[in-house]
């Protein structure tokens, strides 16, 4: 089984040259750079550059093309740019996959205070919606709160003692199921 690796800047430049300058298709490019065809076919879509899109803020509607952009044949359609693709790849790599909900300090302080008062995560979720209706950062679901309380980093704080039923381990949402039939020797 092959190990997956991201495209390097040199490979992106090579794809840019083979695609835009030489006009080669995906299959010819894969043979030249030695990458999988799925990787090469996905790359031009990820590195599209629009003539007026220097900061990713403007994407023209397809039939509408302003006259000021028509300065050459390359402005009539978006084209693949290796530098744009590399810049987008670097920003994607820096961005975290999932935002940490409890990293916002006012939310964390409010939740900790509410837990110490003996509030349940369901009640905390409801109060947050009422007290901060317009602030999306002050939102957290009760399920996310339970997961956060029972997660490893919070075990040192022992937050489960503030829950109504401060169990050591969390039970499954479906509850316990019996393994055998409900009535033995049933007809």
Order of alpha helices (4+ residues) and beta strands (2+ residues): alpha-alpha-alpha-beta-beta-alpha-alpha-alpha-alpha
